[in-house]
Amino acid sequence: MGRVILPLFSGLSTGLSLIVAIGAQNAFVLRQGIQRSHVAIVVAVCAVSDLLLILLGVAGIGVLLDRAPAALVVIRWAGAAFLATYGALAARRAIRGEQLDDVAAKPPLSRAAVLGTCLAFTWLNPHVYLDTVLLLGSLAAAHGESGRWWFAAGAGLGSIAWFSALGTGARFLTSVFRRRTAWRVLDAGIAVVMLTLAVLLVA
């Protein structure tokens, strides 16, 4: 039993420690959850993407990425450009000011736009290849041939639980975000996070 519980709990705690942080992906999930716009799609895309990356890392593809640094360079610059653009849009929203009624009056992003944005936040983030693929893959290998898959299951469970809680729990902040100031603070925070990450990626 210990051969299952230990790697499962280790994967769960490690996965949560990596994913529960202020970042581009979490900020996007939070905003969509507050707007109640395509939340199920956003949560599903983030969780499934994380699960695929975890499985790739545990399967050993992290070794291949480690030997192909040019691939990470391309991903880094593409990710920086995407983050800078999204950060600039968030900064513009913060300057203009919004409130929940204003947001609700706007036409919501299409499913395709939400899907594309969500995929970009995940797959154009080079840190996800270093943390989720390389780091988790290496830690999983320490649990042996069978234990590493239980480690992957724990990390995947943590990802599903976190994104589900973040996306569905954001609706409880609705009353707060009826105020224009709250949206300005959120968008300003998102802009700072996005632009900072963009600079750090290419620095």
C-alpha atoms as a printed R data frame, in Angstrom:
    type eleno elety resid chain resno       x      y       z
1   ATOM     1    CA   MET     A     1   0.000  0.000   0.000
2   ATOM     2    CA   GLY     A     2   2.878  2.343   0.829
3   ATOM     3    CA   ARG     A     3   4.244  1.842  -2.687
4   ATOM     4    CA   VAL     A     4   1.093  3.555  -3.972
5   ATOM     5    CA   ILE     A     5   0.323  6.134  -1.275
6   ATOM     6    CA   LEU     A     6   3.827  7.607  -1.023
7   ATOM     7    CA   PRO     A     7   4.365  8.383  -4.741
8   ATOM     8    CA   LEU     A     8   0.712  9.437  -5.129
9   ATOM     9    CA   PHE     A     9   0.922 11.936  -2.256
10  ATOM    10    CA   SER     A    10   4.384 13.068  -3.375
11  ATOM    11    CA   GLY     A    11   3.090 13.755  -6.875
12  ATOM    12    CA   LEU     A    12   0.024 15.581  -5.527
13  ATOM    13    CA   SER     A    13   2.008 17.852  -3.207
14  ATOM    14    CA   THR     A    14   4.746 18.550  -5.750
15  ATOM    15    CA   GLY     A    15   2.261 19.264  -8.526
16  ATOM    16    CA   LEU     A    16   0.293 21.691  -6.352
17  ATOM    17    CA   SER     A    17   3.454 23.459  -5.191
18  ATOM    18    CA   LEU     A    18   4.364 24.158  -8.813
19  ATOM    19    CA   ILE     A    19   0.938 25.166 -10.093
20  ATOM    20    CA   VAL     A    20  -0.523 27.176  -7.189
21  ATOM    21    CA   ALA     A    21   1.221 30.444  -7.953
22  ATOM    22    CA   ILE     A    22   0.405 33.776  -9.559
23  ATOM    23    CA   GLY     A    23   1.035 33.318 -13.242
24  ATOM    24    CA   ALA     A    24  -0.331 33.960 -16.709
25  ATOM    25    CA   GLN     A    25  -2.407 30.806 -16.886
26  ATOM    26    CA   ASN     A    26  -3.948 31.171 -13.420
27  ATOM    27    CA   ALA     A    27  -4.732 34.840 -14.039
28  ATOM    28    CA   PHE     A    28  -6.582 33.936 -17.241
29  ATOM    29    CA   VAL     A    29  -8.557 31.174 -15.501
30  ATOM    30    CA   LEU     A    30  -9.468 33.576 -12.686
31  ATOM    31    CA   ARG     A    31 -10.704 36.266 -15.055
32  ATOM    32    CA   GLN     A    32 -12.781 33.818 -17.096
33  ATOM    33    CA   GLY     A    33 -14.235 32.398 -13.885
34  ATOM    34    CA   ILE     A    34 -15.256 35.834 -12.634
35  ATOM    35    CA   GLN     A    35 -16.866 36.586 -16.003
36  ATOM    36    CA   ARG     A    36 -18.429 33.077 -16.032
37  ATOM    37    CA   SER     A    37 -17.321 32.787 -19.653
38  ATOM    38    CA   HIS     A    38 -16.527 29.306 -21.036
39  ATOM    39    CA   VAL     A    39 -15.237 28.234 -17.621
40  ATOM    40    CA   ALA     A    40 -15.655 24.513 -18.289
41  ATOM    41    CA   ILE     A    41 -13.588 24.748 -21.478
42  ATOM    42    CA   VAL     A    42 -10.843 26.736 -19.758
43  ATOM    43    CA   VAL     A    43 -10.625 24.327 -16.814
44  ATOM    44    CA   ALA     A    44 -10.663 21.292 -19.106
45  ATOM    45    CA   VAL     A    45  -7.973 22.649 -21.442
46  ATOM    46    CA   CYS     A    46  -5.657 23.643 -18.576
47  ATOM    47    CA   ALA     A    47  -6.097 20.381 -16.685
48  ATOM    48    CA   VAL     A    48  -5.791 18.121 -19.744
49  ATOM    49    CA   SER     A    49  -2.763 20.050 -21.033
50  ATOM    50    CA   ASP     A    50  -1.079 19.742 -17.643
51  ATOM    51    CA   LEU     A    51  -1.865 16.042 -17.541
52  ATOM    52    CA   LEU     A    52  -0.370 15.492 -20.993
53  ATOM    53    CA   LEU     A    53   2.783 17.397 -20.032
54  ATOM    54    CA   ILE     A    54   3.115 15.398 -16.822
55  ATOM    55    CA   LEU     A    55   2.759 12.127 -18.716
56  ATOM    56    CA   LEU     A    56   5.319 13.254 -21.294
57  ATOM    57    CA   GLY     A    57   7.756 14.101 -18.522
58  ATOM    58    CA   VAL     A    58   7.235 10.800 -16.719
59  ATOM    59    CA   ALA     A    59   7.554  8.916 -20.010
60  ATOM    60    CA   GLY     A    60  10.996 10.449 -20.486
61  ATOM    61    CA   ILE     A    61  10.536 13.116 -23.150
62  ATOM    62    CA   GLY     A    62  12.153 15.565 -20.730
63  ATOM    63    CA   VAL     A    63  15.494 14.037 -21.654
64  ATOM    64    CA   LEU     A    64  14.874 14.893 -25.309
65  ATOM    65    CA   LEU     A    65  13.987 18.504 -24.489
66  ATOM    66    CA   ASP     A    66  17.103 18.779 -22.376
67  ATOM    67    CA   ARG     A    67  19.157 17.779 -25.417
68  ATOM    68    CA   ALA     A    68  17.381 20.215 -27.762
69  ATOM    69    CA   PRO     A    69  17.873 23.680 -26.205
70  ATOM    70    CA   ALA     A    70  17.040 25.372 -29.537
71  ATOM    71    CA   ALA     A    71  13.414 24.277 -29.151
72  ATOM    72    CA   LEU     A    72  13.154 26.036 -25.802
73  ATOM    73    CA   VAL     A    73  14.648 29.221 -27.307
74  ATOM    74    CA   VAL     A    74  11.900 29.374 -29.940
75  ATOM    75    CA   ILE     A    75   9.223 28.694 -27.337
76  ATOM    76    CA   ARG     A    76  10.684 31.366 -25.048
77  ATOM    77    CA   TRP     A    77  10.516 34.163 -27.648
78  ATOM    78    CA   ALA     A    78   7.068 33.153 -28.891
79  ATOM    79    CA   GLY     A    79   5.818 33.025 -25.305
80  ATOM    80    CA   ALA     A    80   7.332 36.422 -24.496
81  ATOM    81    CA   ALA     A    81   5.604 38.028 -27.491
82  ATOM    82    CA   PHE     A    82   2.258 36.508 -26.505
83  ATOM    83    CA   LEU     A    83   2.587 37.551 -22.847
84  ATOM    84    CA   ALA     A    84   3.621 41.098 -23.772
85  ATOM    85    CA   THR     A    85   0.583 41.483 -26.035
86  ATOM    86    CA   TYR     A    86  -1.846 40.137 -23.454
87  ATOM    87    CA   GLY     A    87  -0.202 42.281 -20.761
88  ATOM    88    CA   ALA     A    88  -0.616 45.416 -22.869
89  ATOM    89    CA   LEU     A    89  -4.316 44.635 -23.369
90  ATOM    90    CA   ALA     A    90  -4.762 44.131 -19.611
91  ATOM    91    CA   ALA     A    91  -2.991 47.443 -18.938
92  ATOM    92    CA   ARG     A    92  -5.351 49.208 -21.344
93  ATOM    93    CA   ARG     A    93  -8.365 47.696 -19.551
94  ATOM    94    CA   ALA     A    94  -6.945 48.842 -16.193
95  ATOM    95    CA   ILE     A    95  -6.568 52.410 -17.472
96  ATOM    96    CA   ARG     A    96 -10.042 52.538 -18.982
97  ATOM    97    CA   GLY     A    97 -11.704 50.860 -16.005
98  ATOM    98    CA   GLU     A    98 -14.454 48.258 -16.120
99  ATOM    99    CA   GLN     A    99 -17.045 46.836 -13.809
100 ATOM   100    CA   LEU     A   100 -19.047 43.613 -13.910
101 ATOM   101    CA   ASP     A   101 -21.988 45.184 -15.761
102 ATOM   102    CA   ASP     A   102 -19.623 46.584 -18.399
103 ATOM   103    CA   VAL     A   103 -17.980 43.196 -18.884
104 ATOM   104    CA   ALA     A   104 -21.325 41.409 -19.087
105 ATOM   105    CA   ALA     A   105 -22.506 43.875 -21.736
106 ATOM   106    CA   LYS     A   106 -19.586 43.061 -24.002
107 ATOM   107    CA   PRO     A   107 -19.839 40.144 -26.404
108 ATOM   108    CA   PRO     A   108 -17.965 37.236 -24.777
109 ATOM   109    CA   LEU     A   109 -14.954 35.715 -26.475
110 ATOM   110    CA   SER     A   110 -15.868 32.889 -28.794
111 ATOM   111    CA   ARG     A   111 -15.059 29.321 -27.817
112 ATOM   112    CA   ALA     A   112 -12.331 29.257 -30.442
113 ATOM   113    CA   ALA     A   113 -10.742 32.445 -29.070
114 ATOM   114    CA   VAL     A   114 -10.878 31.179 -25.482
115 ATOM   115    CA   LEU     A   115  -9.499 27.803 -26.555
116 ATOM   116    CA   GLY     A   116  -6.646 29.377 -28.511
117 ATOM   117    CA   THR     A   117  -5.731 31.782 -25.719
118 ATOM   118    CA   CYS     A   118  -5.818 29.042 -23.111
119 ATOM   119    CA   LEU     A   119  -3.638 26.738 -25.218
120 ATOM   120    CA   ALA     A   120  -1.155 29.551 -25.812
121 ATOM   121    CA   PHE     A   121  -0.863 30.285 -22.087
122 ATOM   122    CA   THR     A   122  -0.015 26.638 -21.502
123 ATOM   123    CA   TRP     A   123   2.066 25.500 -24.451
124 ATOM   124    CA   LEU     A   124   3.967 28.758 -25.138
125 ATOM   125    CA   ASN     A   125   5.209 28.921 -21.563
126 ATOM   126    CA   PRO     A   126   8.774 27.538 -21.494
127 ATOM   127    CA   HIS     A   127   8.628 27.219 -17.709
128 ATOM   128    CA   VAL     A   128   6.036 24.495 -18.099
129 ATOM   129    CA   TYR     A   129   8.590 22.370 -19.947
130 ATOM   130    CA   LEU     A   130  11.205 22.965 -17.270
131 ATOM   131    CA   ASP     A   131   8.886 22.475 -14.290
132 ATOM   132    CA   THR     A   132   6.198 20.063 -15.431
133 ATOM   133    CA   VAL     A   133   8.162 17.996 -17.945
134 ATOM   134    CA   LEU     A   134  11.783 18.034 -16.769
135 ATOM   135    CA   LEU     A   135  11.374 18.537 -13.010
136 ATOM   136    CA   LEU     A   136   8.326 16.346 -12.429
137 ATOM   137    CA   GLY     A   137   9.714 13.748 -14.821
138 ATOM   138    CA   SER     A   138  12.965 13.598 -12.858
139 ATOM   139    CA   LEU     A   139  11.206 13.413  -9.482
140 ATOM   140    CA   ALA     A   140   8.866 10.708 -10.743
141 ATOM   141    CA   ALA     A   141  11.809  8.576 -11.895
142 ATOM   142    CA   ALA     A   142  13.029  8.408  -8.290
143 ATOM   143    CA   HIS     A   143   9.952  6.331  -7.388
144 ATOM   144    CA   GLY     A   144  10.836  3.466  -9.695
145 ATOM   145    CA   GLU     A   145   9.125  1.993 -12.737
146 ATOM   146    CA   SER     A   146   5.685  1.484 -11.203
147 ATOM   147    CA   GLY     A   147   5.801  4.253  -8.603
148 ATOM   148    CA   ARG     A   148   6.477  6.976 -11.166
149 ATOM   149    CA   TRP     A   149   3.038  6.475 -12.710
150 ATOM   150    CA   TRP     A   150   1.394  6.844  -9.307
151 ATOM   151    CA   PHE     A   151   3.456 10.017  -8.900
152 ATOM   152    CA   ALA     A   152   2.077 11.202 -12.260
153 ATOM   153    CA   ALA     A   153  -1.468 10.345 -11.132
154 ATOM   154    CA   GLY     A   154  -1.014 12.429  -7.984
155 ATOM   155    CA   ALA     A   155   0.370 15.408  -9.905
156 ATOM   156    CA   GLY     A   156  -2.470 15.146 -12.438
157 ATOM   157    CA   LEU     A   157  -5.048 14.986  -9.644
158 ATOM   158    CA   GLY     A   158  -3.580 18.131  -8.109
159 ATOM   159    CA   SER     A   159  -3.814 19.945 -11.434
160 ATOM   160    CA   ILE     A   160  -7.448 18.959 -11.977
161 ATOM   161    CA   ALA     A   161  -8.391 19.944  -8.420
162 ATOM   162    CA   TRP     A   162  -6.638 23.321  -8.605
163 ATOM   163    CA   PHE     A   163  -8.031 24.480 -11.943
164 ATOM   164    CA   SER     A   164 -11.535 23.281 -11.039
165 ATOM   165    CA   ALA     A   165 -11.412 25.170  -7.738
166 ATOM   166    CA   LEU     A   166  -9.987 28.313  -9.339
167 ATOM   167    CA   GLY     A   167 -12.445 28.390 -12.247
168 ATOM   168    CA   THR     A   168 -15.613 27.563 -10.312
169 ATOM   169    CA   GLY     A   169 -14.624 29.359  -7.105
170 ATOM   170    CA   ALA     A   170 -14.065 32.673  -8.887
171 ATOM   171    CA   ARG     A   171 -17.830 33.196  -9.148
172 ATOM   172    CA   PHE     A   172 -17.953 33.890  -5.411
173 ATOM   173    CA   LEU     A   173 -15.989 37.065  -6.118
174 ATOM   174    CA   THR     A   174 -18.798 38.423  -8.295
175 ATOM   175    CA   SER     A   175 -20.006 40.909  -5.681
176 ATOM   176    CA   VAL     A   176 -16.483 42.282  -5.298
177 ATOM   177    CA   PHE     A   177 -16.033 42.777  -9.029
178 ATOM   178    CA   ARG     A   178 -19.198 44.802  -9.412
179 ATOM   179    CA   ARG     A   179 -16.952 47.702  -8.471
180 ATOM   180    CA   ARG     A   180 -14.859 49.345 -11.184
181 ATOM   181    CA   THR     A   181 -11.879 49.672  -8.828
182 ATOM   182    CA   ALA     A   182 -11.727 45.912  -8.297
183 ATOM   183    CA   TRP     A   183 -11.475 45.282 -12.055
184 ATOM   184    CA   ARG     A   184  -8.766 47.915 -12.354
185 ATOM   185    CA   VAL     A   185  -6.749 46.261  -9.597
186 ATOM   186    CA   LEU     A   186  -7.196 42.810 -11.169
187 ATOM   187    CA   ASP     A   187  -6.279 43.973 -14.667
188 ATOM   188    CA   ALA     A   188  -3.347 45.999 -13.363
189 ATOM   189    CA   GLY     A   189  -2.109 42.939 -11.509
190 ATOM   190    CA   ILE     A   190  -2.525 40.779 -14.608
191 ATOM   191    CA   ALA     A   191  -0.661 43.347 -16.706
192 ATOM   192    CA   VAL     A   192   2.236 43.448 -14.240
193 ATOM   193    CA   VAL     A   193   2.451 39.649 -14.113
194 ATOM   194    CA   MET     A   194   2.280 39.224 -17.903
195 ATOM   195    CA   LEU     A   195   4.768 41.969 -18.741
196 ATOM   196    CA   THR     A   196   7.174 40.877 -16.005
197 ATOM   197    CA   LEU     A   197   7.092 37.286 -17.225
198 ATOM   198    CA   ALA     A   198   7.642 38.472 -20.804
199 ATOM   199    CA   VAL     A   199  10.751 40.422 -19.776
200 ATOM   200    CA   LEU     A   200  12.086 37.572 -17.653
201 ATOM   201    CA   LEU     A   201  11.673 35.104 -20.507
202 ATOM   202    CA   VAL     A   202  14.025 37.038 -22.797
203 ATOM   203    CA   ALA     A   203  16.327 38.596 -20.182
